[in-house]
Amino acid sequence: MQGLDAGWVTATPGLGRPAQLTALGNGVVPQQAARAVRLLEPPFPGCPRCSGA
C-alpha cells in the first residue's frame, strides 16, 4: 500500500497488529522520500548562489 515490499512490516517477528499500524502510520512513503531527496540535491533550482548567477 505504501510502496513497501510485501511483508516489510507484517513479517516482523514479535510485532503485533497495533505496533504494525503504528510503524506504518509513522513511516514515510519511500517514493515521497526519494522525490524529496532529489529535490534537495544541488544545484537548487532558482537559487542564485547554486546556479552561479
Contacts in CASP RR format, 6 or more apart in sequence:
PFRMAT RR
TARGET T0000
AUTHOR 0000-0000-0000
METHOD contacts of the structure
MODEL  1
MQGLDAGWVTATPGLGRPAQLTALGNGVVPQQAARAVRLLEPPFPGCPRC
SGA
1 24 0 8 1.000
2 24 0 8 1.000
2 27 0 8 1.000
2 29 0 8 1.000
2 30 0 8 1.000
3 29 0 8 1.000
3 30 0 8 1.000
3 31 0 8 1.000
4 30 0 8 1.000
9 15 0 8 1.000
9 20 0 8 1.000
9 23 0 8 1.000
9 24 0 8 1.000
10 20 0 8 1.000
12 20 0 8 1.000
15 23 0 8 1.000
42 50 0 8 1.000
43 50 0 8 1.000
43 51 0 8 1.000
44 50 0 8 1.000
44 51 0 8 1.000
45 51 0 8 1.000
END
